[in-house]
Amino acid sequence: MTRSRDGTAVVVDPRTSADRLLDEARRLIEPELRAVLDGLPESVRVIAGYHAGLWDAEGHRRSRPGKALRPALVLSSARAAGAGPGASGAVTGAVTAAAVAVELLHDFSLLHDDVMDGDRTRRHRPAAWTVFGTGRAILTGDTLLGAALHTVARSDPRAAEVLSGALLRLCRGQATDLALQAGSEPVDLAGCLAMAEDKTGALLGCACRLGAMAAGASADVAALYQEFGCQLGVAFQLTDDLLGIWGDPASTGKPVGSDLASRKMTLPIVAALAAENEAGAELNERYPGRGPLYASAGRTDGVDPPDDEVVRMVELVERAGGRRWAQAEAERRSRLALAALDRAGPDPDAADELRLLAELVRRRTR
């Protein structure tokens, strides 16, 4: 739902409208993003551009970058906080710098996550570390982090402080995730939700706060935009975890039940393991303390885990209530996000943009 110029309500397709916002954000950041990457040392430039989807492994230009959700949140948050069409050049420059910086930080985190998790694909093609080597991929991630901080600091030192704070939370969340996957930390649903707030919510919250700050919002109002983004980030992670079990392989690029086959501790799985029912008890017997299913079947590439065991565990997670809980929690987090947005007193039209992006996160299929 959005509004026409005379204030009447107009029904729109949320996916189409949200895709328009993502396309706008991509168009905004791509020239600046290419300029930043072109300025990197040659030893990492091609890797960074390949990982971002801006060129192939040989450095030939292509244009299939990521979804640009975080830059879109920067842009729409800025408009919601008052940076309308008549915004000054300084405000527009600060918004663009923030949008580019959060995308650089996001790419840094994905590059390092792929190495740490051993994920061999990213955005439907080989992950950068499998193409260029682990050492060069890590170095490229470090370079992207430096570029993100440098980009945002040039427009506003306070923005660099916000970005670095999000980085610390993101790293804390990843450390918790690694400990959970290794079995070196007790599995606790509240702790896993806190991990999602750090690992995913922190950067979405940072994006929204930076957009509001660039528009001149007060600290209190900017904090409400950050709360909107953080809660939306948890909803995003819950949806991502649901797709990791029940997603369509044609959209996700992963087989059904892939997270279960890899023995990951995602939120629906942890909720199912914590359930005090027959299905939860059986899942506990089958799940912890064992390696990936494909490894137990003699495979080492993570492909084609034993179908019968995966199908059984998908069924157990559903019967134990893991899927239902994750869907309900994603809805609850979305409501908390929208409540924070309402308290920020946003521009009505731009607030509708943020609501469309929130709906996209909640309803996405890949």
C-alpha positions, 0 to 999 in steps of 0.5 A, spaced: 500 500 500 502 507 498 499 513 497 498 517 490 499 525 490 492 527 493 493 522 499 489 517 497 491 509 498 493 505 492 494 498 492 501 496 489 505 490 488 510 490 493 515 485 490 515 490 483 515 496 487 521 493 492 525 491 486 524 498 483 527 501 490 533 495 489 534 497 482 535 505 484 540 503 489 544 499 484 544 505 479 546 509 485 552 505 488 554 502 482 559 508 479 561 509 485 563 502 487 566 501 481 571 507 482 572 505 489 574 498 486 578 500 481 582 504 485 584 498 489 591 495 489 591 490 482 593 484 487 586 484 490 582 489 485 579 483 480 578 479 486 573 484 489 570 486 483 569 478 481 566 477 488 561 484 487 559 481 481 561 487 477 566 483 472 568 476 471 574 472 473 578 475 468 576 482 469 571 483 464 566 487 465 559 484 467 553 487 471 550 482 476 551 485 483 548 483 489 541 485 491 543 492 494 538 491 500 543 495 504 544 501 500 536 501 498 535 502 506 540 507 506 537 511 501 530 510 503 531 512 510 535 518 508 528 520 504 524 518 510 528 522 515 528 528 510 532 528 505 527 529 499 528 531 492 531 538 494 537 535 498 543 539 498 549 536 494 553 535 501 547 531 503 546 527 497 554 525 497 553 523 504 547 518 502 551 515 497 558 514 501 554 511 506 550 506 501 557 504 498 560 503 504 555 499 507 555 495 501 563 494 501 562 492 508 557 487 506 561 484 501 567 484 506 563 480 511 561 475 505 568 474 503 570 472 509 564 468 511 565 464 505 572 462 507 570 460 514 564 456 512 567 453 507 561 455 502 563 454 495 558 458 491 556 465 492 551 468 488 550 462 483 557 462 481 564 459 484 566 463 491 572 467 490 576 463 495 575 457 490 577 461 484 583 465 487 585 462 493 584 462 500 589 467 502 588 472 496 580 472 498 582 474 505 586 479 503 581 482 499 576 482 504 581 486 509 582 491 503 574 492 502 573 493 510 579 499 509 575 501 503 568 501 507 571 505 513 575 510 508 569 511 504 564 513 509 569 517 513 570 522 508 563 525 508 562 524 516 567 522 521 561 520 526 559 515 520 565 511 521 564 510 528 557 507 527 560 503 521 566 500 525 561 499 531 556 495 526 563 491 524 564 489 531 557 487 532 558 483 526 564 480 528 562 478 535 556 474 531 560 471 526 564 468 532 558 466 536 556 462 529 563 459 529 562 456 536 555 454 535 557 450 528 563 447 532 559 445 538 564 449 543 558 453 545 551 450 548 546 451 543 541 456 546 535 459 542 536 466 546 543 466 544 542 464 537 537 470 536 542 475 539 547 472 534 542 474 529 542 481 531 549 481 531 551 478 525 545 480 520 541 486 524 547 490 526 549 492 518 542 493 516 541 497 523 547 501 521 545 502 514 538 505 516 542 509 521 547 512 516 541 514 512 538 518 517 544 521 519 546 523 512 539 527 512 540 531 519 536 526 523 537 527 531 541 522 535 534 519 538 531 519 531 537 516 528 537 510 533 529 509 531 531 508 524 537 503 527 532 499 531 528 498 525 533 496 521 536 491 526 529 488 527 528 487 520 535 484 520 533 478 524 527 477 520 531 477 514 536 472 518 530 468 520 527 468 513 534 466 510 534 460 515 527 458 513 530 458 505 536 454 507 531 448 509 525 449 505 527 454 499 526 452 492 533 450 489 531 453 483 531 460 487 536 459 492 541 455 488 542 450 494 538 443 495 532 442 499 534 441 506 541 443 505 542 447 512 540 440 515 545 436 511 551 441 513 549 440 520 548 447 521 545 450 527 540 455 524 534 458 528 529 453 526 533 447 527 535 450 534 528 451 535 526 444 533 532 441 538 529 445 544 522 443 543 519 438 548 516 433 544 517 427 540 519 430 534 524 434 538 527 428 541 528 424 535 532 430 532 536 431 538 538 423 537 540 424 529 543 431 529 548 433 534 555 430 535 555 428 527 559 431 521 555 433 515 551 428 512 554 428 505 561 426 509 558 420 513 556 418 506 563 418 503 562 425 500 567 431 501 564 436 496 557 437 500 553 435 494 547 430 494 547 428 501 543 422 503 536 423 501 532 419 506 536 422 512 535 429 510 528 428 508 526 425 515 530 431 518 526 436 514 520 432 517 522 432 524 524 440 524 517 441 521 513 436 526 517 439 532 515 446 531 521 449 528 518 452 522 512 455 525 516 458 530 521 461 525 515 464 521 512 467 527 518 470 530 520 473 523 513 476 523 514 479 530 520 482 528 517 485 522 512 488 527 517 491 532 521 494 526 515 497 523 513 500 530 520 503 531 519 506 524 512 509 526 516 512 532 521 516 528 516 520 525 518 519 518 516 522 511 509 518 509 511 517 502 518 515 504 516 511 510 512 507 505 518 505 501 521 502 507 515 498 509 515 495 502 523 493 503 520 490 510 515 486 506 520 484 501 525 481 506 519 477 509 516 474 503 523 473 499 524 467 496 532 467 495 
